[in-house]
Amino acid sequence: MAVAESIANCSKACLGAGVNVITSFSQGITESKFCAEWYELIVKSELSLYKWRFATKTADLGNPLSVVPDTKFNTAYQMPGDVLSVDTVLIGEMPINYDRYQDQIHTNDTSNDTVIIKYRFRADEVYWNPYFTLLVVYRLATMLAFSIARKEDVAASMKSLADEHWRRAKTEDSQAQTNQKVNIRKLVRARGGSLSKFWRNR
């Protein structure tokens, strides 16, 4: 956690909720105690709810564990310690069947294969995109307005802003990649025609 950035986010949330602004998590006022308890939980919750690209990474799961899992799978791997939510498990670029059990990933026998996990982690604030920062501020402001300020109308407004911004943030984040090219030849073959016929009919 980038402490300076996290305090800045909490201060913005306090302003939005109409409560005292904090300068540290140990300031001793109600707002700082509240933010110290809730900020990190809100951040991890929002990071876990969507495949944010700035908070996604891959890792080699390494060698299987010696223990045989007591599940329908027969191979267990230790997950990286910073996993919040698992997106997929792959061999090469091919997704494989798996399940998560506590801090392990269980699969079927993958001898001689390199097993890769793609997952979400707790990215530091300095790497967040602005739309995610604002989303966290809105979420925290909602709780501050309801729990500290006791202003249900402000809390409702902040929640509405947060929900709308979450939809916009997802759209923005999904566009943060190279556009996928359409394979015209594959499309035409699937439709049972030739490429030349395809262009003539346009």
JOBEL-V381955 format. One line per field, one symbol per residue. ss: DSSP state (@ for helix, = for strand, . for the rest). phi: phi as a letter, one per 20 degrees, with the letter a starting at -180 (. if undefined). Layout:
BEGIN
ss->???
phi->???
END
This chain:
BEGIN
ss->..@@@@@@@@@@@@@@@............@@@@@@@@@@@@@@@@@@@....@@@=====..............====....=========..==...===..====.......=======...@@@..@@@@@@@@@@@@@@@@@@....@@@@@@@@@@@@@@@@@@@@@@@.........@@@@@@@....@@@@@@..
phi->.effffffffffffffemcffddafdfnegffffffedgfffgffffeebefffddbdbffmfffffefebfedcccefgfdfebeeaccdmdefcfbbdcldcddcegcgmdeedddbdceffgfefegffgffffffffgffffeefldfffgfffffffffffffffffffeebffffeefffffffemcefffgffee
END
